[in-house]
Amino acid sequence: MLLDTASLYFRAYFGVPESVKAPDGTPVNAVRGLLDFITRLVDDHAPGELVACMDADWRPQWRVDLIPSYKAHRVAEEVPAGSDVEEVPDTLSPQVPVIEAVLDALGVARVGVAGYEADDVIGTLTERAQGPVDIVTGDRDLYQLVDDARGVRVLYPVKGVGTLNVTDEAALREKYGVDGAGYADLALLRGDPSDGLPGVPGIGEKTASKLLAQYGDLAGIQAAAADPASGLTPAQRKRLLEATAYLAVAPKVVRVARDVPLPRFDPALPGEPADPAALEELSSRWGLGSSLRRTVEALANAHV
């Protein structure tokens, strides 16, 4: 089981009241909410391996070099020009180091790689996996990794993690008309304002899905755009040809990396805390109480 950790703690932050605080009054709603997520996931799915994948670089320069607008609107307006500091809620940022320390003390593998997003770590781990993989994320970008033949699914939280949409290829075909391999092409054609991806003007999700069904993939669509005898409408051909420069770089930006140089780590689900003393100190300092106790119990029960 691979966790898109930032996606989950953002959801926890907005799903758990900010009135949930440490003894000193510091909000810990994201910390406790993420622990509750992990508890529920372990209780419900008992994965043999669990990896918390991290954004070591949420806006990698190599992606920005290709598409300068990539996540540009998320950069905090008040920071100096050229500084890529993600605009996050003021009371969330201080909770992230606490989350990292708690995961480490629990013994849950935590993996992030400089120059890459969590999506890229997830893509690489999925590529290397020898068995089924469940990816837990609220980010549709990772639908591109869905692969029935390899048992790769996305568990998409609808309400907390108590209700998860299990996304396999049948679900993707029903909703988007593509399989996992085709989802990245669909995404780059339609664009994604939340990621600063312009897409091809005039080609929305439904049109992109129809074009992929007709021509197979992005390369097939581009070949059709270059062929006056193809079945594209004049307007579609014009739009695609005008977007040639964007379509030349978009695949590298939109497709997750699958060859990230990962550090050594142990993905095994821990049966007991890696550092009980540190965990006790964190629990007391941040008032993690029942949330942390339930997580420790869930990890232990998964090994019974």
N, C-alpha and C positions, 0 to 999 in steps of 0.2 A: 504494500500500500504506500503510495507516494502522496504526500501532502503538499499542496501549493500553499505554503504556510502563511504568506502575507495575505493571500485571498481570504483565508479562513480567519486570521485575526482581525482583518478589516470588518468582516461580517460579524465577528464576535463583538467588536467595539461598538458597532451600531445596533446590535441586537440585545446587548446587556446594558442596563441603565448605568450611567456614569456615577450614580450614587453608590455603586459597589466600590469601596475604597479600602486602602491599607490603613493601619492604625494611625499613621501620620496625616491621613486625609488625601493621600495621592490616589487618583483613580486606578483601579486594577481590573476594570471590566473586561478589557481585551484579554488579559492574562487568564482570568478565571473562565471567561467564555471559551477560549481556545482549549483550556484543560477539559472543560465539559464536552467540547467537540471530540477531543481525543478519547475521552472515556467512552462516549457513545459509540464511536467508530470501532474501538477495540472490543467493547461488549457485543456489538452487533455482527462484526466481521471476523474477529480474532485473526488478524493477519500474522503470518509467521515472521514477516519482515515489515518494518515501518521506517520510512525516511521522511524527515521534515526538510523539504527543499526550500532554500532561501534565495532571496534576491540580493546577491552580493553587489550587483549593479543593475538597478531597475531600468536604466535607460542607457544601454551600452553605446559607446561612441561609434562603434563600427556600424550599428544600425542607423544612428543619427547621420553619419556621413553619407549613407545611401538615401535616406529620406529625412531631411532636416526637421520636418514637422512631427516626426515620431515622438509621441508623448509630450510634445512641447508645451501643450496647454496645462500639463500637470506640474510644470516647474514653478515653484513658488515665486510670485511676482516681486517679493521684497528682497530676494537674495541678489548678489551682484551678478551682472551679465556674465554669462559663460559658466556659472556655477549650476550644476545639475542637482539641485536639492529638491526632492519630491515634496509637493505641498500635501502635508498630511495633518490631520487634526492635532492641535497643540498637546492635547492630553493623551494622544496615542503614542507619539514618538518616544516618550520616556518609558513606556511599557515594553518596547521591543527588546531592550537589553535584559529585562527581567524574564521575558518569554524565553530568550536564548539560554539564560542561566538555568532556568527551571528544566528545560529540555535536556541540557547537558547533565544536570544532577540526576534526572530520571534515568538517563542512559539511552534516550531516544536519539538515534543518529540524526545529525543536523548537518546538511551539506549545502554550501554555497561556493561559487567559484568566481574570482575577480574577472570582470569583463563580461559576465553572463547573467541572465535572468534565471529565476527559478524554473521557468518554462523550459529553458535549455538543459538544466540539470535533469528535469523530469524526462525530457526527450532522450537524453543520453542513457539514463537508467532504464527507461523503457526499451531502448534499442538493445541494451545488454542483457535484459532479463531472460531467464531460461524458462520461466513459467508465466502464469496469468498475472496481470497487473491491474490494480484498481487505482485510478488517479482521482483524488478528492480535490475539487476546485470549483470556484464560482466563476471561472474564466472560460468562455466558450472557445478561445484560441486553441485550447488543448484538445478539442474535438478532433483535430487533425491526427492525433495519435491513436484514435479508436481503430481497433483491428481485431475482428472476430476470430480470424485464423490463429492469432497469437494470444487470444484471451485478454486483450487490452480494452478496458472500459473506463468511462469517466463517470464518477459519482458526483452529480451536480446538486448542491444543497438548495432546497426550495424553501424550507423553513428550518433554520438551525441545521443540524445534521440528522435530526430525527426523521425528516422526510427528504429522501435523496432521489433525484431522477437518475435512474441507471441508463446511461447512454451507450448503446452499442450501435452497430452499423444499421440495424433495422430502424432504430429510433432516428438516426441521422437521415436515412433515406426518406422516412415518413415526414420529417419536419423540413429538411433542406433539399431533398432530392439528390444527395451525394453520399458517398461513403467517407470513411475517415481520410483516405488519401486525397479525396477531392475537396475536402473542407477548406484547406489553405487557399486553393485556387478560388473558391467561392468567396472567401473572406477578402482576398486582395482585390478581386474584381468589384465587389460591392463597397469596399472601404469600411472603415471603423472609426467614427469620430472620437470615441473614447481613447483610441490609441494614436490619434493624429494621422490616420491613413486615409488619403483622399479617395482612393478607389478610382474607377473609371466613371467620369461624369455621365449621368443618364442611364447607368446600368446598376440597377438595384438587385436585391437578393433574388427575386423571382426570375428576372431576366438572366442573371448570372447562372442560376440553376438550370434554366432551359438551355443556355448555350453550352454548358458543361455536358448536359445530357445528349446534346446534338453532336458536339465535336470532341467529347472525351476528356480533354484537359486543357490547360492554358495554352500549351503549344499548339494543340489542334485549333483552338479559337483564333490564335494569332495567324496561323496558316490560312484559315478561312478569311480573315481580314485582309490578307495580302492577295487573295484570289478573287478577282472580280466576278468569277462564275459561281462562287459559293452562295449559299442561301441566306447570308446575312442581309439585313436591310441596309440601304445606303446610310442611314443615320447610325446604325450600329457599327458599320465598317468605319465611318468617319471618326466616331468616338474612340474606337479601339486603336486606330492608326495614330490619332492625336495623342494617345496615352502610351505610345511605344516606349518612351524614355522611362516612365513610371513602371511599366510592366517589365522592363529589363532588370530593375533592382528590387521590386516589391517581393518576389519570391524569397530572396535571401532574408529580408526583414521579417516577413510573416511566418515563414517556416521555422519551427524551433530547431536549434542545433542538436545534432545527435552524436557529436564527437567531442564533447567538452572533456578536457583533461581533469578527471575527478581525483580528489585526494583519497587516501585509504580510509575506510571507515567500516564499522560493523553494523549492518542493517538489521540484525536480529532483534526481534521484539524483546525488550528487557523484562525479566521476570521479577526483578527487584531493583531498587534505585542504585545507580552507579556510585553515588556519593550521598549516603543518608544524612551525614552531618550537614553538608551544604544545603540539602533539601529542607531539613528542619529549620535551618537558619533563614532560608528564603521564605518558608511558610510563615514563620513568626514575623519577619521583617515586613512582609507584604500582605499579611492577613489572608493567606490563600485557603486556609481552613478546609472545609468540606470538599471543595472542588479538587484540591490536590489529593486529599485522602481517597476520594473516589477513583482518581486516575491511577494511583498506586495500587489500589485494590483490583481495578480492572486489568492492569498489567499482570498482576500476580495470578488472577483467576484464569487468564488466557493460557497459562502454563499448567493448569491443573488437569 
